[in-house]
Amino acid sequence: MTGVHWLALFGLIAAAWGLLYAMALPEDLRAGAVLYGGDFLASLCIVTPDAAGFWRITLMWALMSAAMMAPTALPAFATYDDLSHTGQTRFGLLVAGYMVVWLGFSLLAAGAQMALFQAGLISAFGDSRSGALSATLLAVAGLYQFSPAKEACLSKCRRPLSFFMQYWDEGAWRNGVRLGLVCLGCCWALMMLAFVGGVMNIAFMGLATLIMVLEKLPDLGRWLTRPLGVALLAGAAWVLLTTL
């Protein structure tokens, strides 16, 4: 059974990306998908807050979290797997603990999306209609790149062996939750830029995932964090100058 847990994890990631792609398709292209997925797939593809409601929006954010954040934690998952040698059960608990943190984030993000939509600050598809909102989100994400909290979380993500050795006795579930919290501390501000790039924008999701993966690499990542912060702050300034 060796390796089955990795196949399951990669299958989860692939399925999350596939469902997000289906949800992002234009309505006229979605119609044919009903033949393959029935009413469930059709209902899942309703992604506007007014039609979908809070729980479907939460599900969408949960899929985004699985698709975007699980790949960033693959080096940590591999490190734990190498250390444990105890089979799939504990590995599954680690991944479950990690994802439950991002499920909590999904609840908060869905609430934020509903509130911003009702306030008229974002469109039905989750992209900003407000220059002030876009500039604020870009500025917050840019400033956070220079914060001690970001650096502290990144240092743990970049050294998963030291991280797990420090907390090993707490078990797989608590290590997974702790890892999820650390990754949340790294990436929450970048994830919230979905309201700038568009919540259902597959290109934004792919680019953001690549950036977050690279940022957690120990050698390359340290050269990316601060320049990315500068770029985000420059983007905030540009939005202010062109829209206000």
C-alpha positions in Angstrom: 0.0 0.0 0.0 3.0 2.3 0.0 2.4 5.4 -1.9 -1.4 5.1 -1.9 -1.7 8.1 0.5 0.3 10.2 -2.0 -2.0 9.2 -4.9 -5.0 10.1 -2.8 -3.5 13.5 -2.0 -2.6 14.3 -5.6 -6.0 13.1 -6.6 -7.6 15.5 -4.1 -5.6 18.4 -5.5 -6.4 17.5 -9.1 -10.1 17.1 -8.3 -10.2 20.5 -6.6 -8.6 22.1 -9.7 -11.0 20.3 -12.0 -14.0 21.4 -10.1 -12.8 25.0 -10.0 -12.2 24.9 -13.7 -15.8 23.7 -14.2 -17.1 26.4 -12.0 -15.2 29.1 -13.8 -16.5 28.1 -17.3 -18.9 30.4 -19.0 -22.5 29.4 -18.5 -23.0 28.4 -22.2 -20.0 26.0 -21.9 -21.3 24.6 -18.7 -24.5 23.3 -20.1 -22.9 20.2 -21.7 -21.3 19.3 -18.3 -24.7 18.4 -16.9 -24.6 15.3 -19.0 -21.6 14.1 -17.0 -22.3 15.4 -13.6 -26.1 15.7 -13.3 -27.8 18.3 -11.2 -25.1 18.3 -8.6 -22.5 19.6 -11.0 -24.9 22.2 -12.4 -25.7 23.4 -8.9 -22.1 23.5 -7.9 -21.3 25.8 -10.8 -23.6 28.5 -9.4 -20.9 30.7 -7.9 -22.6 34.2 -7.6 -23.3 35.0 -3.9 -26.9 36.0 -4.5 -27.7 32.7 -6.2 -25.3 30.3 -4.5 -25.7 31.4 -0.9 -23.2 31.3 2.0 -22.5 27.5 2.1 -21.8 27.1 -1.6 -19.5 30.1 -1.5 -17.8 28.4 1.5 -17.4 25.2 -0.6 -15.9 27.2 -3.4 -13.3 28.7 -1.0 -12.6 25.3 0.4 -11.9 24.0 -3.1 -9.6 27.0 -3.7 -7.8 26.3 -0.4 -7.3 22.6 -1.3 -6.2 23.4 -4.9 -3.9 26.3 -3.9 -2.5 25.6 -0.5 -2.0 21.8 -0.5 0.7 22.1 -3.2 2.6 24.7 -1.1 2.7 22.2 1.8 4.0 19.2 -0.2 7.6 19.5 1.0 6.4 19.6 4.6 4.1 16.6 4.0 7.0 14.7 2.4 9.2 15.5 5.4 6.6 14.2 7.8 6.2 11.1 5.7 9.9 10.4 5.7 10.1 10.9 9.5 7.1 8.8 10.5 7.3 5.5 8.5 3.9 4.6 10.0 1.8 4.3 6.9 -1.2 6.2 5.6 -3.3 6.7 8.8 -1.1 9.3 10.4 -0.3 11.0 7.1 -4.0 11.3 6.6 -4.5 12.9 10.0 -1.7 15.4 9.2 -3.3 16.5 6.0 -6.8 16.6 7.6 -5.4 18.8 10.4 -3.8 21.1 7.9 -7.0 21.4 5.8 -9.3 22.0 8.7 -7.4 25.2 9.3 -8.1 26.3 5.7 -11.7 25.2 6.1 -11.9 27.8 8.9 -10.3 30.3 6.6 -12.9 29.4 3.9 -15.8 30.2 6.3 -14.3 33.7 7.0 -13.5 34.3 3.3 -17.0 33.4 2.3 -18.4 35.7 4.9 -16.2 38.5 3.6 -17.3 37.8 0.0 -20.9 37.9 0.9 -20.5 41.2 2.8 -18.4 42.9 0.1 -20.9 41.8 -2.5 -23.9 43.1 -0.6 -22.0 46.4 -0.1 -21.4 46.7 -3.9 -17.6 46.6 -3.6 -17.2 43.4 -5.6 -19.0 41.9 -8.6 -21.1 38.7 -8.5 -17.9 36.9 -9.6 -15.8 38.2 -6.8 -13.6 40.8 -8.5 -13.3 44.3 -7.1 -15.4 47.2 -8.3 -13.7 49.6 -6.0 -10.3 51.2 -6.6 -10.0 51.9 -2.9 -10.7 48.2 -2.0 -8.2 47.0 -4.5 -5.5 49.4 -3.4 -6.1 48.6 0.3 -5.9 44.8 -0.3 -2.7 45.2 -2.4 -1.2 47.5 0.2 -2.0 45.2 3.1 -0.5 42.2 1.3 2.5 44.3 0.3 3.2 45.6 3.9 2.6 42.1 5.3 5.5 40.8 3.2 7.8 42.9 5.4 6.3 41.9 8.7 7.9 39.8 11.5 4.9 37.6 11.6 5.3 36.7 7.9 9.0 36.0 8.4 8.4 33.9 11.5 5.8 31.7 9.6 7.9 31.4 6.5 10.9 30.3 8.5 8.9 27.3 9.8 7.5 26.5 6.3 11.0 26.6 4.8 12.4 24.3 7.5 9.8 21.6 8.0 12.3 19.1 9.5 13.1 21.5 12.4 9.4 22.3 12.7 8.3 18.7 13.0 11.1 17.7 15.3 10.1 20.5 17.7 6.5 19.4 17.9 6.8 15.7 17.1 5.3 14.4 20.3 2.0 16.2 19.7 1.0 13.7 17.1 -0.1 13.9 13.5 -3.4 15.8 13.9 -1.9 18.6 16.1 1.1 18.8 13.9 -1.2 19.2 10.9 -3.2 21.9 12.6 -0.1 23.7 13.7 1.3 23.5 10.1 -2.0 24.8 8.7 -1.8 27.8 11.1 1.8 28.5 10.1 0.8 28.4 6.4 -2.2 30.6 7.0 0.1 33.1 8.7 2.3 33.0 5.5 -0.5 33.2 2.9 -3.7 34.8 4.1 -3.0 38.2 2.7 -2.0 36.8 -0.7 -5.2 34.7 -0.7 -7.3 37.7 -0.1 -6.0 39.2 -3.3 -8.5 37.0 -5.0 -10.9 39.9 -4.5 -8.6 41.9 -6.7 -7.8 39.3 -9.4 -11.2 37.7 -9.3 -12.3 34.9 -7.0 -13.1 32.6 -9.9 -10.1 33.7 -12.1 -8.2 30.5 -12.8 -5.2 32.4 -14.1 -5.0 34.3 -10.8 -5.2 31.1 -8.8 -2.5 29.5 -10.8 -0.1 32.5 -10.5 -0.8 32.9 -6.8 -0.2 29.2 -6.2 3.1 29.3 -8.0 4.2 32.4 -6.0 3.3 30.8 -2.7 5.1 27.5 -3.6 8.2 29.4 -4.6 8.1 31.6 -1.5 8.3 28.6 0.8 11.4 27.2 -0.9 14.4 27.7 1.4 16.9 29.0 -1.2 14.7 30.7 -3.7 12.0 32.0 -1.4 14.1 34.4 0.6 14.8 36.3 -2.6 11.1 36.6 -3.5 9.4 37.8 -0.3 10.5 41.4 -0.1 10.6 42.1 -3.9 7.0 40.8 -4.0 6.1 43.2 -1.2 7.6 46.1 -3.2 5.6 45.0 -6.3 2.4 44.8 -4.4 2.9 48.2 -2.9 3.7 49.6 -6.3 0.5 48.0 -7.6 -1.5 49.7 -4.8 0.0 53.1 -5.7 -0.8 52.5 -9.4 -4.4 51.6 -8.6 -4.8 54.7 -6.5 -3.4 57.0 -9.1 -5.5 55.5 -11.9 -8.8 55.1 -10.2 -9.2 57.8 -7.6 
